[in-house]
Amino acid sequence: MDVDLSLNEIGLKNGTDKSSSYHNYLNFYEQYFSKIRSRKLNILEIGVLDGASLRTWEEYFSNSTIVGADIVPSAKFHEAGRIKIELLDQSNIEELTRLAVKYGPFDLIIEDGSHMWEHQITSLRTLFPFLKSSGIYIVEDLQTNYGDMYKLYKGISALSCVDYLKKWVDLRVGDDLVDIDSVEDAFLRTYGRAAESITFYRRACLIKKLFIPIIRESQPFFDIPQPTSSVQKTLKIAAHISNQGDVLGNDGFVNFSSENFPIQGFSIELDERLIHYRVQYSDSTWSDWFDQGMFAGTRGESRELIGFTCRLLESEKTRWSIRTVGKFVGTNQQVIAGDGEDCRSPSGGALIAMHVAVFSNEE
């Protein structure tokens, strides 16, 4: 391998139409690929044709395994060195999944197959879950979604791949102002915010994955003074977290302790009716009081909380006490409040962790 050659120069040498001789993809790709060129990568390309692009990847990524997939049996002729060939139908989810399980997860996936809209979308939906976080997925030849190529490549799909990608862009750019839980498409609902970037280029789209694992159960945070009573109510908090969705906080805790994951709302569950609660928004306004099991706050509106209050029902004040603890952006200090007292940020920072405890007044 000549490390002095650029990706495009290698592509020209191997005769791939991805080079500047035709599509000119490679000059665009190199700004993403140059930093990972020497790494040991798993690379998948859907569509083999004459094998020119596979040989280009093999030469440029000198320590990587290259997997090519095609429906045409003669594609097997291009299997050599670090290039492996699998025969499959890219419209078949089962075959794509078997391929991904066998060789994945992948660092780079290039989809350059049939260009049929349905096949482009099916491959994206099926293979993207097998792409590593920080990995790159590329859909090539998207010009087939337009003009005279429309009738040739539309097939049975009601939606072009470009229009599907635009739906993804709406979710990524709109971020918390779009209610992702209302999105019907399971793929877009799952990965709508799991892209570091979605970059459109001439005839192609490059997606860089950034998947933040969803934490369904939140763990306690530390240094909370314990109630003097050993009798506590079992309390669960279901909270909506920015960029994470809904999580369950067992034992009355919700804790991400990260400025990137503020709490936007919550509901509290107890085995008997004991409390009300309310929340304070970042504009300093307070919500109404909510009964147990009701959601206080927002989803899909990108509104952070800077405080909350919990209070016991009047009829329960003799039997029970309540204590709330909050952690907020901009301070390491935990704010502790009692029955009916506001647990508020001293700096106006967003709420990122909370604890609610209801304990007996009887020893």
C-alpha positions as CSV (number, residue, x, y, z in Angstrom):
1,M,0.0,0.0,0.0
2,D,1.2,3.5,-0.9
3,V,0.2,5.6,2.1
4,D,1.0,8.7,0.1
5,L,-1.9,8.1,-2.3
6,S,-5.2,9.7,-1.5
7,L,-8.4,7.8,-1.4
8,N,-9.4,9.3,-4.8
9,E,-6.0,8.4,-6.3
10,I,-6.5,4.8,-5.2
11,G,-10.0,4.9,-6.6
12,L,-8.8,6.1,-9.9
13,K,-6.1,3.4,-10.0
14,N,-8.7,0.7,-9.3
15,G,-11.3,2.2,-11.8
16,T,-14.2,2.8,-9.4
17,D,-16.9,5.2,-10.5
18,K,-16.8,6.6,-6.9
19,S,-13.6,8.5,-7.9
20,S,-13.4,11.9,-9.5
21,S,-13.8,10.1,-12.9
22,Y,-17.5,10.1,-12.3
23,H,-19.4,10.5,-9.0
24,N,-16.5,12.1,-7.1
25,Y,-17.5,10.6,-3.8
26,L,-14.0,9.7,-2.6
27,N,-12.7,13.3,-2.2
28,F,-15.7,13.9,0.0
29,Y,-15.3,10.7,2.0
30,E,-11.6,11.3,2.8
31,Q,-12.3,14.0,5.3
32,Y,-14.1,11.4,7.4
33,F,-11.9,8.4,6.5
34,S,-8.4,9.8,6.9
35,K,-8.6,9.8,10.7
36,I,-9.5,6.1,10.8
37,R,-7.4,4.9,7.8
38,S,-4.9,2.8,9.8
39,R,-7.4,1.3,12.2
40,K,-8.6,-2.3,12.2
41,L,-12.1,-1.9,10.9
42,N,-15.1,-4.0,9.8
43,I,-16.3,-2.5,6.5
44,L,-19.4,-3.6,4.6
45,E,-20.4,-2.6,1.1
46,I,-23.8,-3.6,-0.4
47,G,-23.2,-3.9,-4.2
48,V,-20.1,-5.5,-5.7
49,L,-20.4,-5.0,-9.5
50,D,-16.8,-5.3,-10.9
51,G,-15.1,-5.2,-7.4
52,A,-13.3,-1.9,-8.1
53,S,-14.6,-0.2,-4.9
54,L,-13.9,-3.2,-2.8
55,R,-10.3,-3.2,-4.0
56,T,-10.2,0.5,-3.3
57,W,-11.3,0.0,0.4
58,E,-8.8,-2.9,0.8
59,E,-5.9,-0.8,-0.4
60,Y,-6.9,2.4,1.5
61,F,-7.8,0.7,4.8
62,S,-4.8,-1.6,5.0
63,N,-5.7,-3.2,8.4
64,S,-9.4,-3.8,7.8
65,T,-11.7,-6.6,6.7
66,I,-13.9,-5.7,3.7
67,V,-17.2,-7.5,3.2
68,G,-19.0,-7.2,-0.1
69,A,-22.6,-8.4,-0.6
70,D,-24.4,-8.8,-3.9
71,I,-27.2,-10.9,-5.4
72,V,-25.2,-11.8,-8.5
73,P,-23.2,-15.1,-8.1
74,S,-20.3,-13.8,-10.2
75,A,-19.5,-11.4,-7.3
76,K,-17.7,-14.3,-5.7
77,F,-14.9,-13.9,-8.3
78,H,-13.8,-10.8,-6.4
79,E,-13.1,-12.6,-3.1
80,A,-9.4,-12.4,-2.4
81,G,-7.0,-11.2,0.4
82,R,-9.0,-9.3,3.0
83,I,-12.1,-9.1,0.8
84,K,-14.9,-11.5,1.7
85,I,-18.1,-11.9,-0.5
86,E,-21.5,-12.9,0.6
87,L,-24.5,-13.6,-1.8
88,L,-27.8,-12.1,-0.7
89,D,-30.9,-10.2,-1.7
90,Q,-30.8,-6.7,-0.1
91,S,-34.6,-6.5,0.0
92,N,-34.6,-9.6,2.3
93,I,-34.4,-8.6,6.0
94,E,-33.5,-12.1,7.1
95,E,-30.6,-12.3,4.7
96,L,-29.3,-8.9,5.7
97,T,-29.6,-9.7,9.4
98,R,-27.7,-13.0,9.0
99,L,-24.9,-11.1,7.2
100,A,-24.7,-8.5,10.0
101,V,-24.7,-11.1,12.7
102,K,-21.9,-13.0,11.0
103,Y,-19.6,-10.1,10.3
104,G,-20.8,-7.2,12.4
105,P,-20.8,-4.9,14.2
106,F,-19.5,-2.6,11.4
107,D,-17.4,0.6,11.5
108,L,-18.4,1.6,8.0
109,I,-21.3,0.6,5.8
110,I,-21.6,1.7,2.1
111,E,-25.0,1.0,0.5
112,D,-24.5,0.9,-3.3
113,G,-26.8,-1.9,-4.3
114,S,-29.8,-1.9,-6.6
115,H,-30.8,1.8,-5.9
116,M,-34.4,0.7,-5.6
117,W,-36.0,3.0,-3.1
118,E,-37.5,0.1,-1.0
119,H,-34.1,-1.6,-1.0
120,Q,-32.3,1.5,0.1
121,I,-34.7,2.1,3.0
122,T,-34.8,-1.6,4.0
123,S,-31.0,-1.9,4.1
124,L,-30.8,1.3,6.2
125,R,-33.4,0.1,8.7
126,T,-31.9,-3.4,9.0
127,L,-28.1,-2.7,8.9
128,F,-27.9,0.6,10.9
129,P,-28.5,-1.2,14.2
130,F,-25.4,-3.3,13.4
131,L,-23.3,-0.1,13.0
132,K,-21.0,0.8,15.9
133,S,-21.6,4.1,17.7
134,S,-19.3,6.6,15.9
135,G,-19.6,4.4,12.8
136,I,-20.5,5.8,9.4
137,Y,-23.4,4.7,7.1
138,I,-23.5,5.9,3.5
139,V,-26.3,5.8,1.0
140,E,-25.0,6.3,-2.5
141,D,-26.6,7.2,-5.9
142,L,-29.6,9.1,-4.4
143,Q,-30.1,10.8,-7.7
144,T,-32.1,7.7,-8.6
145,N,-34.8,9.3,-6.4
146,Y,-35.3,12.1,-8.9
147,G,-36.1,13.1,-12.5
148,D,-36.0,10.5,-15.3
149,M,-34.8,7.8,-12.8
150,Y,-37.9,8.1,-10.7
151,K,-39.9,5.5,-12.6
152,L,-37.0,3.1,-13.0
153,Y,-36.2,2.9,-9.2
154,K,-39.5,3.8,-7.4
155,G,-40.7,0.2,-7.5
156,I,-43.4,-0.5,-4.9
157,S,-42.2,2.1,-2.4
158,A,-44.5,5.0,-1.5
159,L,-41.6,7.0,-0.2
160,S,-38.2,7.8,-1.7
161,C,-35.1,7.1,0.4
162,V,-34.3,10.9,0.3
163,D,-37.8,11.7,1.7
164,Y,-37.2,9.1,4.4
165,L,-33.9,10.6,5.3
166,K,-35.5,14.0,5.4
167,K,-37.9,12.7,8.1
168,W,-34.8,11.7,10.0
169,V,-33.4,15.2,9.6
170,D,-36.5,16.7,11.0
171,L,-36.2,14.6,14.2
172,R,-32.5,15.3,14.5
173,V,-32.6,19.1,13.9
174,G,-35.9,19.6,15.8
175,D,-34.5,17.6,18.7
176,D,-36.5,18.0,21.9
177,L,-39.0,20.3,20.2
178,V,-40.3,17.2,18.3
179,D,-42.2,14.6,20.3
180,I,-40.3,11.6,19.2
181,D,-42.6,9.2,21.1
182,S,-45.4,10.1,18.7
183,V,-43.4,9.0,15.6
184,E,-45.0,5.9,14.2
185,D,-41.9,4.5,12.4
186,A,-40.0,2.4,14.9
187,F,-36.6,2.9,13.2
188,L,-37.0,6.7,13.2
189,R,-38.3,6.6,16.8
190,T,-35.2,4.6,17.9
191,Y,-32.5,6.4,15.9
192,G,-34.1,9.8,15.4
193,R,-31.6,11.4,17.8
194,A,-28.9,8.8,17.5
195,A,-27.0,10.6,14.7
196,E,-24.1,12.9,15.3
197,S,-24.6,14.3,11.8
198,I,-26.6,13.6,8.7
199,T,-24.7,15.1,5.7
200,F,-26.1,15.3,2.2
201,Y,-23.6,15.4,-0.6
202,R,-24.0,15.3,-4.4
203,R,-25.9,12.1,-5.0
204,A,-25.2,10.7,-1.5
205,C,-25.9,10.9,2.2
206,L,-23.4,10.2,5.0
207,I,-24.7,9.5,8.5
208,K,-22.4,9.4,11.5
209,K,-23.9,7.4,14.3
210,L,-23.9,8.5,17.9
211,F,-26.1,6.2,20.0
212,I,-26.5,7.0,23.7
213,P,-27.6,3.8,25.5
214,I,-31.0,4.3,27.0
215,I,-30.9,3.8,30.8
216,R,-34.4,2.5,31.8
217,E,-33.7,2.4,35.5
218,S,-32.0,5.2,37.4
219,Q,-29.7,4.6,40.3
220,P,-29.4,6.5,43.6
221,F,-27.0,9.4,43.9
222,F,-24.8,9.6,47.0
223,D,-24.5,11.7,50.2
224,I,-28.2,11.9,50.9
225,P,-28.9,12.1,54.7
226,Q,-31.1,9.2,55.7
227,P,-34.4,9.7,57.5
228,T,-34.4,8.9,61.2
229,S,-37.4,6.5,60.7
230,S,-36.7,3.0,59.4
231,V,-40.2,2.8,58.0
232,Q,-40.3,4.2,54.4
233,K,-43.0,4.1,51.7
234,T,-42.0,2.3,48.5
235,L,-41.9,5.1,46.0
236,K,-41.2,5.1,42.3
237,I,-40.6,8.0,40.0
238,A,-41.2,7.8,36.2
239,A,-39.3,10.7,34.7
240,H,-38.9,12.1,31.2
241,I,-35.2,12.9,30.5
242,S,-33.9,15.1,27.7
243,N,-32.3,13.1,25.0
244,Q,-33.2,9.8,26.8
245,G,-36.9,9.5,27.0
246,D,-38.8,8.0,29.9
247,V,-36.9,6.2,32.7
248,L,-38.0,4.5,35.9
249,G,-36.4,5.7,39.2
250,N,-36.7,3.0,41.8
251,D,-36.6,3.8,45.5
252,G,-37.6,7.4,44.7
253,F,-34.4,8.3,42.8
254,V,-33.9,9.8,39.4
255,N,-30.2,10.3,38.6
256,F,-28.3,11.1,35.5
257,S,-26.2,13.9,37.0
258,S,-25.2,15.2,33.6
259,E,-25.9,18.6,32.2
260,N,-26.8,16.9,28.9
261,F,-29.8,15.0,30.5
262,P,-32.0,17.4,32.4
263,I,-35.3,16.2,33.9
264,Q,-38.3,17.6,31.9
265,G,-41.1,16.1,33.9
266,F,-42.1,13.2,36.2
267,S,-44.8,11.3,37.9
268,I,-44.7,9.7,41.3
269,E,-46.3,6.4,42.3
270,L,-47.1,5.2,45.9
271,D,-49.2,2.3,47.1
272,E,-51.7,4.7,48.7
273,R,-52.7,8.3,48.1
274,L,-50.5,10.5,50.2
275,I,-49.0,13.4,48.2
276,H,-49.4,16.2,45.6
277,Y,-46.5,17.7,43.6
278,R,-45.8,20.5,41.2
279,V,-42.8,21.7,39.1
280,Q,-41.1,25.0,38.3
281,Y,-40.1,25.7,34.7
282,S,-37.0,27.5,33.5
283,D,-39.1,30.7,33.1
284,S,-39.8,30.6,36.8
285,T,-43.5,29.8,36.4
286,W,-45.0,27.0,38.4
287,S,-47.3,24.3,37.2
288,D,-50.6,23.3,38.9
289,W,-50.5,20.7,41.7
290,F,-50.8,17.1,40.5
291,D,-52.1,14.0,42.2
292,Q,-50.0,10.8,42.4
293,G,-49.7,9.0,39.1
294,M,-50.2,12.2,37.1
295,F,-47.4,13.6,34.9
296,A,-46.0,17.1,35.9
297,G,-43.8,18.8,33.3
298,T,-43.5,18.4,29.5
299,R,-42.5,16.0,26.8
300,G,-41.3,17.2,23.4
301,E,-41.2,20.9,24.3
302,S,-37.6,21.2,25.4
303,R,-38.6,22.8,28.7
304,E,-36.3,22.2,31.6
305,L,-37.2,22.2,35.3
306,I,-35.5,24.4,37.9
307,G,-37.5,23.2,40.9
308,F,-40.2,21.0,42.3
309,T,-42.4,20.8,45.4
310,C,-43.9,17.8,47.1
311,R,-46.5,18.1,49.9
312,L,-48.5,15.6,52.0
313,L,-52.3,15.5,52.0
314,E,-53.5,17.3,55.2
315,S,-55.0,14.1,56.4
316,E,-51.6,12.3,56.3
317,K,-49.3,14.9,58.0
318,T,-49.6,13.2,61.4
319,R,-48.6,9.8,60.1
320,W,-46.0,10.7,57.5
321,S,-43.2,13.1,56.7
322,I,-41.7,13.8,53.3
323,R,-38.2,14.9,52.2
324,T,-37.1,16.0,48.7
325,V,-33.5,16.3,47.4
326,G,-32.5,17.9,44.1
327,K,-29.3,18.3,42.1
328,F,-29.0,21.1,39.6
329,V,-26.7,22.3,36.8
330,G,-24.2,24.9,37.9
331,T,-23.8,23.7,41.5
332,N,-22.5,20.7,43.4
333,Q,-24.7,21.5,46.3
334,Q,-27.7,19.3,47.0
335,V,-30.9,21.1,47.8
336,I,-33.0,19.5,50.6
337,A,-36.6,20.5,51.3
338,G,-39.4,19.2,53.5
339,D,-43.2,19.0,53.3
340,G,-44.5,21.7,51.0
341,E,-41.1,23.4,50.7
342,D,-39.8,24.3,47.3
343,C,-36.7,22.3,46.2
344,R,-35.3,25.0,43.9
345,S,-32.1,25.6,42.0
346,P,-29.9,28.2,43.8
347,S,-28.5,29.2,40.5
348,G,-31.4,28.8,38.1
349,G,-29.8,25.7,36.6
350,A,-31.7,22.7,35.3
351,L,-32.8,19.8,37.5
352,I,-30.6,16.7,36.7
353,A,-31.3,14.4,39.7
354,M,-33.9,14.1,42.4
355,H,-35.0,12.0,45.3
356,V,-38.3,11.8,47.1
357,A,-38.7,9.9,50.4
358,V,-41.9,9.4,52.4
359,F,-41.3,8.0,55.9
360,S,-43.3,7.2,59.0
361,N,-43.5,9.6,62.0
362,E,-43.9,6.6,64.2
363,E,-40.7,5.0,65.6
